[in-house]
Amino acid sequence: MGLPCAKAGLESRSSSAPVAPAASSPEANATRSARRGRVMGYSTDVPAPPARLSHSQGPSRLVVFALLVLTVVLPTCLAWPEDASPAAVRHTLDAILTCERLDGGWTYVCDPPGGPYGAVTWPLVRARRIAGPLGLDDWDVVVLRSPGTPLAGLVLLDGWQRSKDPRYLAAARRTGDLLLALQLRSGGWFSEVPVHGTTPTIWFRAIAHWATLDDDVTPGVVRFLLALFAQTGDATYRRGAERGLELLLAAQLPSGAWPLTWRPRWARALVPTFEDLASTNDAATAGPITALIAGSR
């Protein structure tokens, strides 16, 4: 999507086999061609399999490092360059709009083909392996991991505040409405969501008993919804953010840090993994701190 401060540690998809686009009508092709942008050819790895690990780092070091990221790194990532011209900013915002899915949100490519293109998280990868041979992998993928849909919404909202262009506010609200529709029962969100239009697939809603804390997923959505509420006064966005904040409070570990993923107690007891342990990887602790500070204002 070309958003500011793209996440590091990405791997090129240049060697991947091409994905054939789904058949569509001439009308749909005409609509998509007007919104076409260039491919974002990167993704992150599929998470490692579960493993039993022990805590090896003290809470004070984790929290201090998280605060460093919070106060130094994040503001740099989210700020426009001081010398950015209004024309350059508008060009960037328009490019983000061009890459938006027809049903809202963003995925790994501009003008994405139909189907589960680019999914890398294990639930979606395994679901495609099962459903693909049967011709049932008919969902699209909305990407929430940074720099994904929540960050795109924040950038567009900031663009509206600067320019008062109603297109940017409309897109930000459309993004907020989609994220509310994708919110899990736990109150959090997952890195990638398989959808039909704006609705999560039935099978995903049935198995999604976790929430992603790293990659600025749940914290990023919370911050965006809070910012959207502040600009629009729509209490629907505030209620969604409050549910996310409650999850972040519940997910905090006794050490004061946060894990990569929130899972219910029964799941942590049944299959412990490294994702249950305190972490600063990909803002797993800094992200919740940022969101909680935003929620306290």
Residue pairs with C-beta under 8 A, 6 or more apart in sequence:
1 40
1 95
1 96
1 99
1 106
1 110
1 147
1 148
1 152
2 40
2 92
2 95
2 96
2 99
3 96
3 147
3 151
3 152
3 155
4 77
4 78
4 79
4 80
4 147
4 155
5 76
5 77
5 78
5 147
6 147
7 44
7 145
7 146
7 147
7 215
7 282
9 44
10 42
10 43
10 44
11 42
11 43
11 44
11 45
12 41
12 42
13 41
13 42
13 43
13 118
14 41
19 113
19 115
19 117
20 113
21 113
21 114
22 113
22 114
22 115
24 32
24 114
31 102
32 102
32 111
33 111
35 98
35 99
35 100
35 102
35 110
35 111
36 98
36 110
36 111
37 95
37 98
37 99
37 110
37 111
38 110
39 109
39 110
40 108
40 109
40 110
42 108
43 108
43 118
43 120
44 120
44 145
44 215
45 120
46 120
46 121
46 122
46 125
47 121
47 122
47 275
48 274
50 271
50 272
50 273
50 274
51 273
51 274
52 272
52 273
53 273
53 274
53 277
55 255
55 277
55 278
57 278
58 255
59 255
59 256
59 257
59 278
62 255
62 256
62 257
62 278
62 279
62 280
62 285
63 256
63 257
63 285
65 280
65 285
65 286
66 257
66 280
66 283
66 285
66 286
66 289
67 286
67 289
69 280
69 283
69 286
70 286
70 289
70 290
70 293
73 286
74 283
74 286
74 290
78 154
80 89
80 158
86 163
89 159
89 162
89 163
90 159
90 163
90 165
92 155
93 155
93 156
93 159
93 163
93 165
93 168
96 106
96 152
96 155
96 156
97 156
97 167
97 168
97 171
98 110
99 106
99 110
99 111
100 106
100 152
100 171
100 174
101 107
101 112
101 140
101 142
103 140
103 178
103 195
103 197
103 198
104 174
104 175
104 177
104 178
104 198
105 142
105 143
105 149
105 175
105 178
105 179
105 195
105 198
106 142
106 143
106 148
106 149
106 152
107 117
107 118
107 140
107 141
107 142
107 143
108 117
108 118
108 141
108 143
109 117
109 118
112 118
112 140
112 141
114 138
114 140
115 137
115 138
115 139
115 140
116 124
116 127
116 128
116 137
116 139
116 140
116 141
116 194
117 140
117 141
118 141
118 143
119 125
119 128
119 141
119 192
119 194
120 192
121 190
121 191
121 192
123 190
123 204
123 207
123 208
124 141
124 192
124 194
127 137
127 194
127 203
127 204
128 137
131 137
138 196
139 194
139 195
139 196
139 201
140 194
140 195
140 196
141 192
141 193
141 194
141 195
142 149
142 178
142 182
142 192
142 193
142 195
143 149
143 191
143 192
144 150
144 179
144 182
144 189
144 190
144 191
144 192
144 193
144 212
144 217
144 220
144 221
145 191
145 192
145 212
145 215
145 216
145 217
146 215
146 216
146 217
146 220
146 283
148 217
148 220
149 175
149 178
149 179
150 175
150 179
150 216
150 217
150 220
150 221
150 223
150 224
151 216
151 220
151 224
152 175
153 171
153 172
153 175
153 176
153 179
153 224
153 228
154 220
154 223
154 224
154 227
156 168
156 169
156 171
156 172
156 175
157 168
157 169
157 172
157 224
157 227
157 228
157 231
159 165
159 168
160 166
160 168
160 169
160 172
160 231
161 231
169 231
169 232
172 228
172 231
173 228
173 232
173 234
175 224
176 224
176 225
176 228
176 237
176 240
177 198
178 198
179 189
179 221
179 224
179 225
179 240
180 225
180 236
180 237
180 240
181 198
181 199
181 200
182 189
182 193
182 195
182 200
183 189
183 221
183 240
183 243
183 244
184 190
184 208
184 211
185 208
185 209
186 209
186 210
186 211
186 247
186 262
186 264
187 211
187 243
187 244
187 246
187 247
188 210
188 211
188 212
188 213
188 217
188 218
188 244
188 247
188 248
188 262
189 211
189 212
189 217
189 218
189 221
189 244
190 208
190 210
190 211
190 212
190 217
191 212
191 215
191 217
193 200
193 204
194 200
194 201
194 203
194 204
195 201
200 208
209 263
209 264
209 267
210 261
210 262
210 263
210 264
210 267
211 217
211 218
211 247
211 251
211 261
211 262
212 218
212 260
212 261
213 219
213 248
213 251
213 258
213 259
213 260
213 261
213 262
213 284
213 287
213 288
214 260
214 261
214 279
214 281
214 282
214 283
214 284
214 287
215 282
215 283
216 282
216 283
216 287
218 244
218 247
218 248
218 262
218 287
218 288
218 291
219 244
219 248
219 283
219 287
219 288
219 290
219 291
220 287
220 291
221 244
222 241
222 244
222 245
222 248
222 291
222 294
222 295
223 290
223 291
223 294
225 237
225 238
225 240
225 241
225 244
226 237
226 238
226 241
226 291
226 294
226 295
227 294
228 234
228 237
229 235
229 237
229 238
229 241
241 295
242 295
244 291
245 291
245 292
245 295
247 262
248 258
248 288
248 291
248 292
249 292
250 262
251 258
251 259
251 262
251 288
252 258
252 288
253 259
253 278
255 278
257 278
257 279
257 280
257 284
257 285
258 278
258 279
258 284
258 285
258 287
258 288
259 275
259 276
259 277
259 278
259 279
259 284
260 274
260 275
260 277
260 279
260 281
260 282
260 284
261 275
261 276
263 275
263 276
268 276
278 285
279 285
280 286
283 290
